[in-house]
Amino acid sequence: MIEVFKTNVQETEQSKMIVMKLLEHFPNSVINFDLEDCDKILRIHAASISNKRIIEVLNLHGYQCEVLL
């Protein structure tokens, strides 16, 4: 399963920290950002994904995140 999110993450260092935090919750996932995209895309490829939990993790660290439809 692949899920794509729109975020307000701007910097590479921020994205690296968020990927590390998300990997704590989804350890067997492939997670990456496309900060060149206007929507600052976060992609997660995993067997099981909790959109609510992903959004909560980003919000907890001060970032906005929403599922990109």
mmJSON file of the N, C-alpha and C atoms, coordinates in Angstrom:
{"data_MODEL":{"atom_site":{
"group_PDB":["ATOM","ATOM","ATOM","ATOM","ATOM","ATOM","ATOM","ATOM","ATOM","ATOM","ATOM","ATOM","ATOM","ATOM","ATOM","ATOM","ATOM","ATOM","ATOM","ATOM","ATOM","ATOM","ATOM","ATOM","ATOM","ATOM","ATOM","ATOM","ATOM","ATOM","ATOM","ATOM","ATOM","ATOM","ATOM","ATOM","ATOM","ATOM","ATOM","ATOM","ATOM","ATOM","ATOM","ATOM","ATOM","ATOM","ATOM","ATOM","ATOM","ATOM","ATOM","ATOM","ATOM","ATOM","ATOM","ATOM","ATOM","ATOM","ATOM","ATOM","ATOM","ATOM","ATOM","ATOM","ATOM","ATOM","ATOM","ATOM","ATOM","ATOM","ATOM","ATOM","ATOM","ATOM","ATOM","ATOM","ATOM","ATOM","ATOM","ATOM","ATOM","ATOM","ATOM","ATOM","ATOM","ATOM","ATOM","ATOM","ATOM","ATOM","ATOM","ATOM","ATOM","ATOM","ATOM","ATOM","ATOM","ATOM","ATOM","ATOM","ATOM","ATOM","ATOM","ATOM","ATOM","ATOM","ATOM","ATOM","ATOM","ATOM","ATOM","ATOM","ATOM","ATOM","ATOM","ATOM","ATOM","ATOM","ATOM","ATOM","ATOM","ATOM","ATOM","ATOM","ATOM","ATOM","ATOM","ATOM","ATOM","ATOM","ATOM","ATOM","ATOM","ATOM","ATOM","ATOM","ATOM","ATOM","ATOM","ATOM","ATOM","ATOM","ATOM","ATOM","ATOM","ATOM","ATOM","ATOM","ATOM","ATOM","ATOM","ATOM","ATOM","ATOM","ATOM","ATOM","ATOM","ATOM","ATOM","ATOM","ATOM","ATOM","ATOM","ATOM","ATOM","ATOM","ATOM","ATOM","ATOM","ATOM","ATOM","ATOM","ATOM","ATOM","ATOM","ATOM","ATOM","ATOM","ATOM","ATOM","ATOM","ATOM","ATOM","ATOM","ATOM","ATOM","ATOM","ATOM","ATOM","ATOM","ATOM","ATOM","ATOM","ATOM","ATOM","ATOM","ATOM","ATOM","ATOM","ATOM","ATOM","ATOM","ATOM","ATOM","ATOM","ATOM","ATOM"],
"id":[1,2,3,4,5,6,7,8,9,10,11,12,13,14,15,16,17,18,19,20,21,22,23,24,25,26,27,28,29,30,31,32,33,34,35,36,37,38,39,40,41,42,43,44,45,46,47,48,49,50,51,52,53,54,55,56,57,58,59,60,61,62,63,64,65,66,67,68,69,70,71,72,73,74,75,76,77,78,79,80,81,82,83,84,85,86,87,88,89,90,91,92,93,94,95,96,97,98,99,100,101,102,103,104,105,106,107,108,109,110,111,112,113,114,115,116,117,118,119,120,121,122,123,124,125,126,127,128,129,130,131,132,133,134,135,136,137,138,139,140,141,142,143,144,145,146,147,148,149,150,151,152,153,154,155,156,157,158,159,160,161,162,163,164,165,166,167,168,169,170,171,172,173,174,175,176,177,178,179,180,181,182,183,184,185,186,187,188,189,190,191,192,193,194,195,196,197,198,199,200,201,202,203,204,205,206,207],
"type_symbol":["N","C","C","N","C","C","N","C","C","N","C","C","N","C","C","N","C","C","N","C","C","N","C","C","N","C","C","N","C","C","N","C","C","N","C","C","N","C","C","N","C","C","N","C","C","N","C","C","N","C","C","N","C","C","N","C","C","N","C","C","N","C","C","N","C","C","N","C","C","N","C","C","N","C","C","N","C","C","N","C","C","N","C","C","N","C","C","N","C","C","N","C","C","N","C","C","N","C","C","N","C","C","N","C","C","N","C","C","N","C","C","N","C","C","N","C","C","N","C","C","N","C","C","N","C","C","N","C","C","N","C","C","N","C","C","N","C","C","N","C","C","N","C","C","N","C","C","N","C","C","N","C","C","N","C","C","N","C","C","N","C","C","N","C","C","N","C","C","N","C","C","N","C","C","N","C","C","N","C","C","N","C","C","N","C","C","N","C","C","N","C","C","N","C","C","N","C","C","N","C","C","N","C","C","N","C","C"],
"label_atom_id":["N","CA","C","N","CA","C","N","CA","C","N","CA","C","N","CA","C","N","CA","C","N","CA","C","N","CA","C","N","CA","C","N","CA","C","N","CA","C","N","CA","C","N","CA","C","N","CA","C","N","CA","C","N","CA","C","N","CA","C","N","CA","C","N","CA","C","N","CA","C","N","CA","C","N","CA","C","N","CA","C","N","CA","C","N","CA","C","N","CA","C","N","CA","C","N","CA","C","N","CA","C","N","CA","C","N","CA","C","N","CA","C","N","CA","C","N","CA","C","N","CA","C","N","CA","C","N","CA","C","N","CA","C","N","CA","C","N","CA","C","N","CA","C","N","CA","C","N","CA","C","N","CA","C","N","CA","C","N","CA","C","N","CA","C","N","CA","C","N","CA","C","N","CA","C","N","CA","C","N","CA","C","N","CA","C","N","CA","C","N","CA","C","N","CA","C","N","CA","C","N","CA","C","N","CA","C","N","CA","C","N","CA","C","N","CA","C","N","CA","C","N","CA","C","N","CA","C","N","CA","C","N","CA","C","N","CA","C","N","CA","C"],
"label_alt_id":[null,null,null,null,null,null,null,null,null,null,null,null,null,null,null,null,null,null,null,null,null,null,null,null,null,null,null,null,null,null,null,null,null,null,null,null,null,null,null,null,null,null,null,null,null,null,null,null,null,null,null,null,null,null,null,null,null,null,null,null,null,null,null,null,null,null,null,null,null,null,null,null,null,null,null,null,null,null,null,null,null,null,null,null,null,null,null,null,null,null,null,null,null,null,null,null,null,null,null,null,null,null,null,null,null,null,null,null,null,null,null,null,null,null,null,null,null,null,null,null,null,null,null,null,null,null,null,null,null,null,null,null,null,null,null,null,null,null,null,null,null,null,null,null,null,null,null,null,null,null,null,null,null,null,null,null,null,null,null,null,null,null,null,null,null,null,null,null,null,null,null,null,null,null,null,null,null,null,null,null,null,null,null,null,null,null,null,null,null,null,null,null,null,null,null,null,null,null,null,null,null,null,null,null,null,null,null],
"label_comp_id":["MET","MET","MET","ILE","ILE","ILE","GLU","GLU","GLU","VAL","VAL","VAL","PHE","PHE","PHE","LYS","LYS","LYS","THR","THR","THR","ASN","ASN","ASN","VAL","VAL","VAL","GLN","GLN","GLN","GLU","GLU","GLU","THR","THR","THR","GLU","GLU","GLU","GLN","GLN","GLN","SER","SER","SER","LYS","LYS","LYS","MET","MET","MET","ILE","ILE","ILE","VAL","VAL","VAL","MET","MET","MET","LYS","LYS","LYS","LEU","LEU","LEU","LEU","LEU","LEU","GLU","GLU","GLU","HIS","HIS","HIS","PHE","PHE","PHE","PRO","PRO","PRO","ASN","ASN","ASN","SER","SER","SER","VAL","VAL","VAL","ILE","ILE","ILE","ASN","ASN","ASN","PHE","PHE","PHE","ASP","ASP","ASP","LEU","LEU","LEU","GLU","GLU","GLU","ASP","ASP","ASP","CYS","CYS","CYS","ASP","ASP","ASP","LYS","LYS","LYS","ILE","ILE","ILE","LEU","LEU","LEU","ARG","ARG","ARG","ILE","ILE","ILE","HIS","HIS","HIS","ALA","ALA","ALA","ALA","ALA","ALA","SER","SER","SER","ILE","ILE","ILE","SER","SER","SER","ASN","ASN","ASN","LYS","LYS","LYS","ARG","ARG","ARG","ILE","ILE","ILE","ILE","ILE","ILE","GLU","GLU","GLU","VAL","VAL","VAL","LEU","LEU","LEU","ASN","ASN","ASN","LEU","LEU","LEU","HIS","HIS","HIS","GLY","GLY","GLY","TYR","TYR","TYR","GLN","GLN","GLN","CYS","CYS","CYS","GLU","GLU","GLU","VAL","VAL","VAL","LEU","LEU","LEU","LEU","LEU","LEU"],
"label_asym_id":["A","A","A","A","A","A","A","A","A","A","A","A","A","A","A","A","A","A","A","A","A","A","A","A","A","A","A","A","A","A","A","A","A","A","A","A","A","A","A","A","A","A","A","A","A","A","A","A","A","A","A","A","A","A","A","A","A","A","A","A","A","A","A","A","A","A","A","A","A","A","A","A","A","A","A","A","A","A","A","A","A","A","A","A","A","A","A","A","A","A","A","A","A","A","A","A","A","A","A","A","A","A","A","A","A","A","A","A","A","A","A","A","A","A","A","A","A","A","A","A","A","A","A","A","A","A","A","A","A","A","A","A","A","A","A","A","A","A","A","A","A","A","A","A","A","A","A","A","A","A","A","A","A","A","A","A","A","A","A","A","A","A","A","A","A","A","A","A","A","A","A","A","A","A","A","A","A","A","A","A","A","A","A","A","A","A","A","A","A","A","A","A","A","A","A","A","A","A","A","A","A","A","A","A","A","A","A"],
"label_entity_id":["1","1","1","1","1","1","1","1","1","1","1","1","1","1","1","1","1","1","1","1","1","1","1","1","1","1","1","1","1","1","1","1","1","1","1","1","1","1","1","1","1","1","1","1","1","1","1","1","1","1","1","1","1","1","1","1","1","1","1","1","1","1","1","1","1","1","1","1","1","1","1","1","1","1","1","1","1","1","1","1","1","1","1","1","1","1","1","1","1","1","1","1","1","1","1","1","1","1","1","1","1","1","1","1","1","1","1","1","1","1","1","1","1","1","1","1","1","1","1","1","1","1","1","1","1","1","1","1","1","1","1","1","1","1","1","1","1","1","1","1","1","1","1","1","1","1","1","1","1","1","1","1","1","1","1","1","1","1","1","1","1","1","1","1","1","1","1","1","1","1","1","1","1","1","1","1","1","1","1","1","1","1","1","1","1","1","1","1","1","1","1","1","1","1","1","1","1","1","1","1","1","1","1","1","1","1","1"],
"label_seq_id":[1,1,1,2,2,2,3,3,3,4,4,4,5,5,5,6,6,6,7,7,7,8,8,8,9,9,9,10,10,10,11,11,11,12,12,12,13,13,13,14,14,14,15,15,15,16,16,16,17,17,17,18,18,18,19,19,19,20,20,20,21,21,21,22,22,22,23,23,23,24,24,24,25,25,25,26,26,26,27,27,27,28,28,28,29,29,29,30,30,30,31,31,31,32,32,32,33,33,33,34,34,34,35,35,35,36,36,36,37,37,37,38,38,38,39,39,39,40,40,40,41,41,41,42,42,42,43,43,43,44,44,44,45,45,45,46,46,46,47,47,47,48,48,48,49,49,49,50,50,50,51,51,51,52,52,52,53,53,53,54,54,54,55,55,55,56,56,56,57,57,57,58,58,58,59,59,59,60,60,60,61,61,61,62,62,62,63,63,63,64,64,64,65,65,65,66,66,66,67,67,67,68,68,68,69,69,69],
"pdbx_PDB_ins_code":[null,null,null,null,null,null,null,null,null,null,null,null,null,null,null,null,null,null,null,null,null,null,null,null,null,null,null,null,null,null,null,null,null,null,null,null,null,null,null,null,null,null,null,null,null,null,null,null,null,null,null,null,null,null,null,null,null,null,null,null,null,null,null,null,null,null,null,null,null,null,null,null,null,null,null,null,null,null,null,null,null,null,null,null,null,null,null,null,null,null,null,null,null,null,null,null,null,null,null,null,null,null,null,null,null,null,null,null,null,null,null,null,null,null,null,null,null,null,null,null,null,null,null,null,null,null,null,null,null,null,null,null,null,null,null,null,null,null,null,null,null,null,null,null,null,null,null,null,null,null,null,null,null,null,null,null,null,null,null,null,null,null,null,null,null,null,null,null,null,null,null,null,null,null,null,null,null,null,null,null,null,null,null,null,null,null,null,null,null,null,null,null,null,null,null,null,null,null,null,null,null,null,null,null,null,null,null],
"Cartn_x":[0.846,0.0,0.889,0.507,1.227,0.247,0.665,-0.153,0.683,0.025,0.701,0.05,0.889,0.414,0.987,0.217,0.662,1.12,2.303,2.829,3.316,3.742,4.378,5.846,6.441,7.857,8.678,9.658,10.429,11.866,12.494,13.935,14.261,15.369,15.825,16.042,16.633,16.874,15.564,14.55,13.233,12.676,12.794,12.245,12.964,14.258,15.01,14.545,14.323,13.85,12.465,11.597,10.245,10.27,11.098,11.215,11.649,12.619,13.076,11.943,11.17,10.046,8.982,8.686,7.674,8.145,9.436,9.963,9.861,9.807,9.587,8.199,7.231,5.854,5.581,6.299,6.114,7.48,8.069,9.472,9.805,8.865,9.165,8.667,8.666,8.139,9.243,8.874,9.737,9.079,9.802,9.24,10.179,9.6,10.431,9.613,10.324,9.741,10.156,9.295,9.643,9.444,10.498,10.413,10.452,10.768,10.76,9.332,8.427,7.026,6.374,5.441,4.785,4.0,3.594,2.843,3.732,5.053,6.01,5.579,5.544,4.963,5.708,4.929,5.419,4.796,5.636,5.153,5.539,4.583,4.838,4.367,5.276,4.962,5.116,3.994,4.015,2.879,3.001,1.949,0.674,0.845,-0.299,0.024,-0.905,-0.688,-1.871,-1.574,-2.609,-2.473,-3.343,-3.287,-3.411,-4.299,-4.509,-3.221,-2.522,-1.289,-0.191,-0.081,0.926,0.679,-0.564,-0.926,-0.644,-0.963,-0.697,0.792,1.637,3.091,3.6,3.181,3.624,3.092,1.826,1.246,1.969,2.324,3.039,4.359,4.977,6.255,6.076,4.836,4.579,4.365,4.101,3.913,2.476,2.051,0.736,0.88,-0.162,-0.139,-1.561,-1.813,-3.143,-2.989,-3.911,-3.882,-4.095,-3.275,-3.406,-4.264,-5.403,-6.34,-6.066],
"Cartn_y":[-1.175,0.0,1.235,2.216,3.489,4.604,5.485,6.644,7.894,8.953,10.209,11.333,12.17,13.254,14.59,15.627,17.009,17.513,18.154,18.651,20.087,20.662,21.976,21.895,20.717,20.519,21.224,22.01,22.814,22.349,21.894,21.638,20.15,19.796,18.41,17.846,18.644,18.168,17.859,18.681,18.423,17.1,16.903,15.683,14.437,14.512,13.374,13.018,14.029,13.787,13.131,13.612,13.069,11.627,11.353,9.978,9.059,9.474,8.661,8.421,9.459,9.318,8.384,8.508,7.647,6.195,5.983,4.62,3.936,4.719,4.14,3.508,4.089,3.596,2.592,2.739,1.882,1.359,0.421,0.042,-0.63,-1.267,-1.959,-1.184,0.124,0.991,1.654,2.095,2.96,4.338,5.305,6.638,7.667,8.595,9.655,10.905,12.003,13.302,13.74,14.508,15.224,16.7,17.329,18.733,19.676,19.156,19.981,20.214,19.32,19.439,20.575,21.269,22.404,21.971,20.689,20.178,19.52,19.592,19.008,17.58,16.741,15.401,14.474,13.757,12.666,11.386,10.406,9.124,8.026,7.166,6.031,4.762,3.801,2.504,1.47,0.842,-0.12,-1.117,-2.237,-3.255,-2.73,-1.946,-1.384,0.063,0.955,2.381,2.945,3.721,4.431,5.919,6.41,7.827,8.709,8.334,9.12,9.214,8.098,8.077,8.912,8.82,9.596,11.091,11.497,12.907,13.343,12.478,12.795,12.999,12.141,12.253,13.586,13.944,15.218,16.393,16.341,17.424,17.573,16.455,16.472,17.224,17.195,17.881,19.248,19.723,21.085,21.242,20.147,20.217,19.878,20.447,20.14,18.97,18.151,16.987,16.59,16.301,15.827,14.869,13.92,12.95,13.69,13.382,13.986,13.06,13.584,12.756,12.85],
"Cartn_z":[0.0,0.0,0.0,-0.804,-0.84,-0.517,0.372,0.717,0.487,0.018,-0.297,0.498,1.101,1.948,1.485,1.678,1.475,2.835,2.891,4.165,4.006,5.119,5.077,5.498,5.394,5.703,4.621,5.029,4.077,3.892,4.949,4.941,4.957,4.339,4.295,5.686,6.577,7.941,8.667,8.438,9.031,8.503,7.211,6.61,7.136,7.327,7.864,9.264,10.105,11.464,11.445,10.58,10.506,10.006,9.014,8.526,9.657,10.453,11.587,12.593,12.887,13.821,13.26,11.969,11.361,11.298,11.09,11.059,12.421,13.501,14.824,14.9,14.203,14.217,13.101,11.985,10.817,10.364,11.151,10.953,9.62,8.974,7.718,6.511,6.628,5.579,4.772,3.578,2.771,2.814,3.377,3.606,2.992,2.211,1.653,1.386,1.234,0.929,-0.463,-1.104,-2.326,-2.014,-1.511,-1.108,-2.299,-3.477,-4.692,-5.181,-4.827,-5.222,-4.434,-5.055,-4.383,-3.149,-3.091,-1.938,-0.891,-1.08,-0.112,0.252,-0.749,-0.683,0.277,1.079,1.915,1.362,1.003,0.499,1.478,1.737,2.623,1.921,1.816,1.232,2.336,2.712,3.809,3.634,4.317,4.27,4.919,5.983,6.707,7.071,6.764,7.015,7.786,8.821,9.568,9.255,8.374,8.017,9.248,10.148,11.369,12.182,12.337,13.138,12.466,11.148,10.415,10.606,10.465,10.65,12.082,13.056,14.469,14.72,14.147,14.355,13.805,12.607,12.039,12.85,13.237,14.038,15.372,15.982,17.26,17.159,15.978,15.767,15.106,15.047,14.589,13.096,12.394,10.94,10.565,9.454,8.911,7.948,7.896,7.04,6.717,5.436,5.032,3.873,3.792,2.701,1.395,0.425,-0.896,-1.745,-2.183,-2.955,-4.425],
"occupancy":[1.0,1.0,1.0,1.0,1.0,1.0,1.0,1.0,1.0,1.0,1.0,1.0,1.0,1.0,1.0,1.0,1.0,1.0,1.0,1.0,1.0,1.0,1.0,1.0,1.0,1.0,1.0,1.0,1.0,1.0,1.0,1.0,1.0,1.0,1.0,1.0,1.0,1.0,1.0,1.0,1.0,1.0,1.0,1.0,1.0,1.0,1.0,1.0,1.0,1.0,1.0,1.0,1.0,1.0,1.0,1.0,1.0,1.0,1.0,1.0,1.0,1.0,1.0,1.0,1.0,1.0,1.0,1.0,1.0,1.0,1.0,1.0,1.0,1.0,1.0,1.0,1.0,1.0,1.0,1.0,1.0,1.0,1.0,1.0,1.0,1.0,1.0,1.0,1.0,1.0,1.0,1.0,1.0,1.0,1.0,1.0,1.0,1.0,1.0,1.0,1.0,1.0,1.0,1.0,1.0,1.0,1.0,1.0,1.0,1.0,1.0,1.0,1.0,1.0,1.0,1.0,1.0,1.0,1.0,1.0,1.0,1.0,1.0,1.0,1.0,1.0,1.0,1.0,1.0,1.0,1.0,1.0,1.0,1.0,1.0,1.0,1.0,1.0,1.0,1.0,1.0,1.0,1.0,1.0,1.0,1.0,1.0,1.0,1.0,1.0,1.0,1.0,1.0,1.0,1.0,1.0,1.0,1.0,1.0,1.0,1.0,1.0,1.0,1.0,1.0,1.0,1.0,1.0,1.0,1.0,1.0,1.0,1.0,1.0,1.0,1.0,1.0,1.0,1.0,1.0,1.0,1.0,1.0,1.0,1.0,1.0,1.0,1.0,1.0,1.0,1.0,1.0,1.0,1.0,1.0,1.0,1.0,1.0,1.0,1.0,1.0,1.0,1.0,1.0,1.0,1.0,1.0],
"B_iso_or_equiv":[0.0,0.0,0.0,0.0,0.0,0.0,0.0,0.0,0.0,0.0,0.0,0.0,0.0,0.0,0.0,0.0,0.0,0.0,0.0,0.0,0.0,0.0,0.0,0.0,0.0,0.0,0.0,0.0,0.0,0.0,0.0,0.0,0.0,0.0,0.0,0.0,0.0,0.0,0.0,0.0,0.0,0.0,0.0,0.0,0.0,0.0,0.0,0.0,0.0,0.0,0.0,0.0,0.0,0.0,0.0,0.0,0.0,0.0,0.0,0.0,0.0,0.0,0.0,0.0,0.0,0.0,0.0,0.0,0.0,0.0,0.0,0.0,0.0,0.0,0.0,0.0,0.0,0.0,0.0,0.0,0.0,0.0,0.0,0.0,0.0,0.0,0.0,0.0,0.0,0.0,0.0,0.0,0.0,0.0,0.0,0.0,0.0,0.0,0.0,0.0,0.0,0.0,0.0,0.0,0.0,0.0,0.0,0.0,0.0,0.0,0.0,0.0,0.0,0.0,0.0,0.0,0.0,0.0,0.0,0.0,0.0,0.0,0.0,0.0,0.0,0.0,0.0,0.0,0.0,0.0,0.0,0.0,0.0,0.0,0.0,0.0,0.0,0.0,0.0,0.0,0.0,0.0,0.0,0.0,0.0,0.0,0.0,0.0,0.0,0.0,0.0,0.0,0.0,0.0,0.0,0.0,0.0,0.0,0.0,0.0,0.0,0.0,0.0,0.0,0.0,0.0,0.0,0.0,0.0,0.0,0.0,0.0,0.0,0.0,0.0,0.0,0.0,0.0,0.0,0.0,0.0,0.0,0.0,0.0,0.0,0.0,0.0,0.0,0.0,0.0,0.0,0.0,0.0,0.0,0.0,0.0,0.0,0.0,0.0,0.0,0.0,0.0,0.0,0.0,0.0,0.0,0.0],
"pdbx_formal_charge":[null,null,null,null,null,null,null,null,null,null,null,null,null,null,null,null,null,null,null,null,null,null,null,null,null,null,null,null,null,null,null,null,null,null,null,null,null,null,null,null,null,null,null,null,null,null,null,null,null,null,null,null,null,null,null,null,null,null,null,null,null,null,null,null,null,null,null,null,null,null,null,null,null,null,null,null,null,null,null,null,null,null,null,null,null,null,null,null,null,null,null,null,null,null,null,null,null,null,null,null,null,null,null,null,null,null,null,null,null,null,null,null,null,null,null,null,null,null,null,null,null,null,null,null,null,null,null,null,null,null,null,null,null,null,null,null,null,null,null,null,null,null,null,null,null,null,null,null,null,null,null,null,null,null,null,null,null,null,null,null,null,null,null,null,null,null,null,null,null,null,null,null,null,null,null,null,null,null,null,null,null,null,null,null,null,null,null,null,null,null,null,null,null,null,null,null,null,null,null,null,null,null,null,null,null,null,null],
"auth_seq_id":[1,1,1,2,2,2,3,3,3,4,4,4,5,5,5,6,6,6,7,7,7,8,8,8,9,9,9,10,10,10,11,11,11,12,12,12,13,13,13,14,14,14,15,15,15,16,16,16,17,17,17,18,18,18,19,19,19,20,20,20,21,21,21,22,22,22,23,23,23,24,24,24,25,25,25,26,26,26,27,27,27,28,28,28,29,29,29,30,30,30,31,31,31,32,32,32,33,33,33,34,34,34,35,35,35,36,36,36,37,37,37,38,38,38,39,39,39,40,40,40,41,41,41,42,42,42,43,43,43,44,44,44,45,45,45,46,46,46,47,47,47,48,48,48,49,49,49,50,50,50,51,51,51,52,52,52,53,53,53,54,54,54,55,55,55,56,56,56,57,57,57,58,58,58,59,59,59,60,60,60,61,61,61,62,62,62,63,63,63,64,64,64,65,65,65,66,66,66,67,67,67,68,68,68,69,69,69],
"auth_comp_id":["MET","MET","MET","ILE","ILE","ILE","GLU","GLU","GLU","VAL","VAL","VAL","PHE","PHE","PHE","LYS","LYS","LYS","THR","THR","THR","ASN","ASN","ASN","VAL","VAL","VAL","GLN","GLN","GLN","GLU","GLU","GLU","THR","THR","THR","GLU","GLU","GLU","GLN","GLN","GLN","SER","SER","SER","LYS","LYS","LYS","MET","MET","MET","ILE","ILE","ILE","VAL","VAL","VAL","MET","MET","MET","LYS","LYS","LYS","LEU","LEU","LEU","LEU","LEU","LEU","GLU","GLU","GLU","HIS","HIS","HIS","PHE","PHE","PHE","PRO","PRO","PRO","ASN","ASN","ASN","SER","SER","SER","VAL","VAL","VAL","ILE","ILE","ILE","ASN","ASN","ASN","PHE","PHE","PHE","ASP","ASP","ASP","LEU","LEU","LEU","GLU","GLU","GLU","ASP","ASP","ASP","CYS","CYS","CYS","ASP","ASP","ASP","LYS","LYS","LYS","ILE","ILE","ILE","LEU","LEU","LEU","ARG","ARG","ARG","ILE","ILE","ILE","HIS","HIS","HIS","ALA","ALA","ALA","ALA","ALA","ALA","SER","SER","SER","ILE","ILE","ILE","SER","SER","SER","ASN","ASN","ASN","LYS","LYS","LYS","ARG","ARG","ARG","ILE","ILE","ILE","ILE","ILE","ILE","GLU","GLU","GLU","VAL","VAL","VAL","LEU","LEU","LEU","ASN","ASN","ASN","LEU","LEU","LEU","HIS","HIS","HIS","GLY","GLY","GLY","TYR","TYR","TYR","GLN","GLN","GLN","CYS","CYS","CYS","GLU","GLU","GLU","VAL","VAL","VAL","LEU","LEU","LEU","LEU","LEU","LEU"],
"auth_asym_id":["A","A","A","A","A","A","A","A","A","A","A","A","A","A","A","A","A","A","A","A","A","A","A","A","A","A","A","A","A","A","A","A","A","A","A","A","A","A","A","A","A","A","A","A","A","A","A","A","A","A","A","A","A","A","A","A","A","A","A","A","A","A","A","A","A","A","A","A","A","A","A","A","A","A","A","A","A","A","A","A","A","A","A","A","A","A","A","A","A","A","A","A","A","A","A","A","A","A","A","A","A","A","A","A","A","A","A","A","A","A","A","A","A","A","A","A","A","A","A","A","A","A","A","A","A","A","A","A","A","A","A","A","A","A","A","A","A","A","A","A","A","A","A","A","A","A","A","A","A","A","A","A","A","A","A","A","A","A","A","A","A","A","A","A","A","A","A","A","A","A","A","A","A","A","A","A","A","A","A","A","A","A","A","A","A","A","A","A","A","A","A","A","A","A","A","A","A","A","A","A","A","A","A","A","A","A","A"],
"auth_atom_id":["N","CA","C","N","CA","C","N","CA","C","N","CA","C","N","CA","C","N","CA","C","N","CA","C","N","CA","C","N","CA","C","N","CA","C","N","CA","C","N","CA","C","N","CA","C","N","CA","C","N","CA","C","N","CA","C","N","CA","C","N","CA","C","N","CA","C","N","CA","C","N","CA","C","N","CA","C","N","CA","C","N","CA","C","N","CA","C","N","CA","C","N","CA","C","N","CA","C","N","CA","C","N","CA","C","N","CA","C","N","CA","C","N","CA","C","N","CA","C","N","CA","C","N","CA","C","N","CA","C","N","CA","C","N","CA","C","N","CA","C","N","CA","C","N","CA","C","N","CA","C","N","CA","C","N","CA","C","N","CA","C","N","CA","C","N","CA","C","N","CA","C","N","CA","C","N","CA","C","N","CA","C","N","CA","C","N","CA","C","N","CA","C","N","CA","C","N","CA","C","N","CA","C","N","CA","C","N","CA","C","N","CA","C","N","CA","C","N","CA","C","N","CA","C","N","CA","C","N","CA","C","N","CA","C","N","CA","C","N","CA","C"],
"pdbx_PDB_model_num":[1,1,1,1,1,1,1,1,1,1,1,1,1,1,1,1,1,1,1,1,1,1,1,1,1,1,1,1,1,1,1,1,1,1,1,1,1,1,1,1,1,1,1,1,1,1,1,1,1,1,1,1,1,1,1,1,1,1,1,1,1,1,1,1,1,1,1,1,1,1,1,1,1,1,1,1,1,1,1,1,1,1,1,1,1,1,1,1,1,1,1,1,1,1,1,1,1,1,1,1,1,1,1,1,1,1,1,1,1,1,1,1,1,1,1,1,1,1,1,1,1,1,1,1,1,1,1,1,1,1,1,1,1,1,1,1,1,1,1,1,1,1,1,1,1,1,1,1,1,1,1,1,1,1,1,1,1,1,1,1,1,1,1,1,1,1,1,1,1,1,1,1,1,1,1,1,1,1,1,1,1,1,1,1,1,1,1,1,1,1,1,1,1,1,1,1,1,1,1,1,1,1,1,1,1,1,1]
}}}
